Amino acid sequence: MSEAYKTLEQRFARLYALREAAGMLHWDSAVLMPSGGAEARSEHLAALEVTCHEMLTDPRLAELFATAADDAAELDDWQQANLREMRREWLHATAVPSRLVEAMSRATRSCEMVWREARPASDFARVKPYLADVLALVREEGQAKGDALGVAPYDALLDQYEPDGQSARIDVIFEDIAAFLPGFLQEVLDRQAQEPAPAVPAGPFPQASQIALAERLMQGVGFDFNYGRLDVSLHPFCGGVADDVRITTRYDESDFTSAIMGVLHETGHALYERGLPAAWRRQPVGEARGMGLHESQSLLIEMQACRSPEFIGHLAPIARDAFGGEGAAWSPGNLRRLYTHVEPGHIRVDADEVTYPAHVILRYRLEKALVAGDMELDDLPAAWNEGMRNLLGIQPPDDRLGCLQDIHWYDGGWGYFPTYTLGAMAAAQLFDAARRAVPGIPEALARGDFKPLLGWLRENVHGHGSRFSTDEVLEHATGKPLDPEVFKAHLRQRYLPN
Amino acid sequence: MSEAYKTLEQRFARLYALREAAGMLHWDSAVLMPSGGAEARSEHLAALEVTCHEMLTDPRLAELFATAADDAAELDDWQQANLREMRREWLHATAVPSRLVEAMSRATRSCEMVWREARPASDFARVKPYLADVLALVREEGQAKGDALGVAPYDALLDQYEPDGQSARIDVIFEDIAAFLPGFLQEVLDRQAQEPAPAVPAGPFPQASQIALAERLMQGVGFDFNYGRLDVSLHPFCGGVADDVRITTRYDESDFTSAIMGVLHETGHALYERGLPAAWRRQPVGEARGMGLHESQSLLIEMQACRSPEFIGHLAPIARDAFGGEGAAWSPGNLRRLYTHVEPGHIRVDADEVTYPAHVILRYRLEKALVAGDMELDDLPAAWNEGMRNLLGIQPPDDRLGCLQDIHWYDGGWGYFPTYTLGAMAAAQLFDAARRAVPGIPEALARGDFKPLLGWLRENVHGHGSRFSTDEVLEHATGKPLDPEVFKAHLRQRYLPN
């Protein structure tokens, strides 16, 4: 094996170990750190970040990459893919001068702080100058990374979250969905109006009982508590590392439905992490492929499997017994209607499966136009409201429920939004393929048995790490690249059954 | 301010931030990490350690230290002390070739693993060859560091834990104590025999009640839960960082006395960390002065303050009510006899305040002789047993209760042992001075009020960080360097009152 490649592997192993250390400290901050520890913690994270950045921008890497490329014939497939992914990270890191990195860090920190006050006050004008600073730097970053990667600025930003993602392709897919949605949504709302409104089971639902139920369900899905934990945090997330996955949720003692489904969602992320190729821990090729595929794994568990009528038939009596409930509200049919209720709303994170893509498509269109300079921030609130009217038929009463609602743009996460819906679509396509490939998946889910599904996911998705592109993974696993028809068919079948 | 000094400060700030990050991950490993995370965690810690070592042995530091020394006149007192302490660390790190660092790391890892099996089997012969490897490397390390620091090998090892510690001085102090102990111990045992044997309060003592009591007591002592936590681990310790101190203990539901006093001990460590000079966080001069002074702060709280009759008078009814106890076993007098019971035993960590120094003096004599080559490992078990007979009048029935009991030598911690008793003596001397300087400390302790004591400690010990040597701290605070007479007077006053 090439010496240069070996040296690169060693350097990336240390880089990833330091990043994982930072990840664990993030978890600690979110879950249990006392408030007084915040200042020291930001010093720890800053020291780790600057150390990692220096490792990745070390001038000696250029020569190592050049030599390793010359010797690439000595590498096996995994090593070649690893070299490609190491190079992608290095290009992203070196494309941007450190002056810009620092300016971006300062600008996003200020903007996010002001946004935290501007959002509850619904005061877009207040945060607009800060967002303008961020956007100017994002445009510069997109240009610099685009030059290095040989793609357009927005695609370079997208590549940070969705490697090899192409906006030209996303345009086609999203326009297809955007054309389909309004009519479909109206049909679903009409159909729903003919059914009984779902009854909400009466609480209270003590946190300890919710945790016990969540842990039981997690184990059923395949989460191994020797390799991870479930804890409480204000914002649910899946953190930690592949063999020590830390998932969190928050509990509302008057409603168990959202915490339980939230935990199952994060469990989907956790299973992906755990199933990544063990031989490639702490190397780029051993990491999850991208945010789209990551979201596909959480949504495959949550939306495809756990909101299926089969699994809800299993869940209903277990949940009823966990909380000592009784009555019709606990029937599988009612719980299914509750968990698949469709209702257009202003807030993305509260959206159901049918309306969610509309929220994402709106943001995707707007951020692309803003990065390209085809739109200015002055026009953002109006464009947002117009998009909501066109896509969902509702208009936010204020910017708090409109363009101020998400943190992403204000803290520099441009290019991230499309991954939510790309993930939802990939989830539908992978679940469809798994059911075709492995007989008995729905019957197993009806028993709470995820093994057949998980076995297929391990082999066809998780175990590949970042060896293939997302579309290659989908082609190998489902016979075709991402295809919006499968997602639409899923929605029709679930929400407009014959 | 000198540019060279400023650069050194920046480098040490990052070094200490990375070390603190490692410290937080150690806490996580001990408190809540699932077993499957162990392998990844050891990669995180190794990456941090090697990164820190590289920073500290960067060849450019030599010139920075030389230039900063030339410009030392531009520095204020704190900066000069900081430069001195940075230099101490750098000398320790660069004195030892990386070949020796790696050999030591391998040898101690193997030796510790074998020790974990040899101890329960009481099989010193089994671990002896591994310990011989460690000792050979320790001798080499002591020689190399001694050459760099200009002191004898054992004193160089001691300097790692007790900066500027001198074995010639410790010899005098410990021989004084060793001459005093056997006769004093006999008098105490005779006196104790005339008193009623302490009754042990009857349990069970539920863990939740012990935690609630411990947290209440911690707050009384001055622990602020906005800046720290109390958790459970197999081996109690005080970890975390100055503004996020993580203390741990373990609970025995059949006996509350040891967990409660253990928590108070760790709270003493925690208060020291929190009281270190805030302006010097993550700089060497802002760190605790050494292990002796650190132990003095835990023992001052535990042994001097919390085992005083005044505090036990406050504790007894609170503890009784916390566990719903009743009867004579809960009287202050009985609890005081329980908490000051003296009994020679084989195990250091179970020893009482009177016999503890004998355990330490024995280990100090032996490790000094072993490092100097005045004794060989073949003679260790016999020398241990003879020392126990001379100092405490008992002989271990096997090496499990003898020279195999402590991990220190087997994992490379040579030069650490004396700090326990140096700390106990400093605790007595500081507590004595505090009571003279601040009126009403005993009366405050009788109300559970530690503020007068803590205020004095903040000003006279904690706030100095590493600006002065331990003896200078004692001289400023008590009017003289460490003086065994004060410790002996404390023991006489507590155990042989008129």
Chai-1 contact restraints between the chains, C-beta under 6 A:
chainA,res_idxA,chainB,res_idxB,connection_type,confidence,min_distance_angstrom,max_distance_angstrom,comment,restraint_id
A,R14,B,A47,contact,1.0,0.0,6.0,A-B,restraint_1
A,A17,B,E43,contact,1.0,0.0,6.0,A-B,restraint_2
A,A17,B,H44,contact,1.0,0.0,6.0,A-B,restraint_3
A,A17,B,A47,contact,1.0,0.0,6.0,A-B,restraint_4
A,L18,B,A47,contact,1.0,0.0,6.0,A-B,restraint_5
A,E20,B,H44,contact,1.0,0.0,6.0,A-B,restraint_6
A,A21,B,A21,contact,1.0,0.0,6.0,A-B,restraint_7
A,A21,B,H44,contact,1.0,0.0,6.0,A-B,restraint_8
A,P34,B,N226,contact,1.0,0.0,6.0,A-B,restraint_9
A,P34,B,Y227,contact,1.0,0.0,6.0,A-B,restraint_10
A,P34,B,G228,contact,1.0,0.0,6.0,A-B,restraint_11
A,P34,B,D244,contact,1.0,0.0,6.0,A-B,restraint_12
A,S35,B,N226,contact,1.0,0.0,6.0,A-B,restraint_13
A,G36,B,N226,contact,1.0,0.0,6.0,A-B,restraint_14
A,G36,B,Y227,contact,1.0,0.0,6.0,A-B,restraint_15
A,G36,B,D243,contact,1.0,0.0,6.0,A-B,restraint_16
A,G37,B,D243,contact,1.0,0.0,6.0,A-B,restraint_17
A,G37,B,D244,contact,1.0,0.0,6.0,A-B,restraint_18
A,A40,B,V241,contact,1.0,0.0,6.0,A-B,restraint_19
A,A40,B,D243,contact,1.0,0.0,6.0,A-B,restraint_20
A,A40,B,D244,contact,1.0,0.0,6.0,A-B,restraint_21
A,E43,B,A17,contact,1.0,0.0,6.0,A-B,restraint_22
A,H44,B,A17,contact,1.0,0.0,6.0,A-B,restraint_23
A,H44,B,E20,contact,1.0,0.0,6.0,A-B,restraint_24
A,H44,B,A21,contact,1.0,0.0,6.0,A-B,restraint_25
A,A47,B,R14,contact,1.0,0.0,6.0,A-B,restraint_26
A,A47,B,A17,contact,1.0,0.0,6.0,A-B,restraint_27
A,A47,B,L18,contact,1.0,0.0,6.0,A-B,restraint_28
A,N226,B,P34,contact,1.0,0.0,6.0,A-B,restraint_29
A,N226,B,S35,contact,1.0,0.0,6.0,A-B,restraint_30
A,N226,B,G36,contact,1.0,0.0,6.0,A-B,restraint_31
A,Y227,B,P34,contact,1.0,0.0,6.0,A-B,restraint_32
A,Y227,B,G36,contact,1.0,0.0,6.0,A-B,restraint_33
A,V241,B,A40,contact,1.0,0.0,6.0,A-B,restraint_34
A,D243,B,G36,contact,1.0,0.0,6.0,A-B,restraint_35
A,D243,B,G37,contact,1.0,0.0,6.0,A-B,restraint_36
A,D243,B,A40,contact,1.0,0.0,6.0,A-B,restraint_37
A,D244,B,P34,contact,1.0,0.0,6.0,A-B,restraint_38
A,D244,B,G37,contact,1.0,0.0,6.0,A-B,restraint_39
A,D244,B,A40,contact,1.0,0.0,6.0,A-B,restraint_40
